[in-house]
Amino acid sequence: MAGETNLTVLLENMEPVLNPGAYVFCKTTHLNRIPDIDQLLFIFRETEAITIVLEKSIADQWNLEYDYIASWITLNIHSALEAVGLTAAFADALKQENISCNVVAAYFHDHIFVNQNDAVKAIEALKKLSIKK
């Protein structure tokens, strides 16, 4: 089943969901230094290092360094990877509330990481955006 591409439909039906927990972005040079790769939420290889995102409690258990604690919001609509404007729309809504966001577009959904202190305000801004017609 293909994802949705119509921006109006995406915005009206995006259903932002605040996932439980606290998440952190860490870096490593080799994945073999990670005790249990199945505990990672996602991995992204950059030139400088490998970024890993995982629950803060696991990072603490593994003594990984981080400097940003995030909340994870999922837009609960199957958005197509080629959809145009969704990221810009929700990033602008969050910008209006002075909330930074780190976005991951996965196969089925868009995921937004915001500072843990901004999570409730971010959900409110996203819900307000989804009812604008």
C-alpha positions, 0 to 999 in steps of 0.5 A: 500500500502506497503512502499518502502524498496529498498535503491536505490529507496528510495534515488533516490526518497526521495524528501526532502521538507522543511515544513514552520515554526519553531518547538521546542521540549518541555517536560511535565510530564502530557498531561493534562497540554497541552491546545490543544493536537491537536496542537502537531506535535508528542508526545513521552513518555520517562521514565523521561518525555513526549516529545512534538514537536510543532510549536514554536509560539504555545509553546511561546503562552503556555509559554513552555520552549525549548532550540532548534529551528528546521526546519522540513524536510519531505522525500516525499517518502513512506518509509517502516518502515523496510527499511534498510539504509535510515536513515544511508545514510541521517544522514551521508550526513548531518554529512558531512555538520556538521549538526545534525539531529533528526529523526522521522520515521512515518508510511508514511514518515521519518521526519528530524528536523535540527537546523533552521540555517542549514535548507537550507544547509540540504536541499541542502545536501539531494538533492545532496544525492538523485541524487547520483547514 
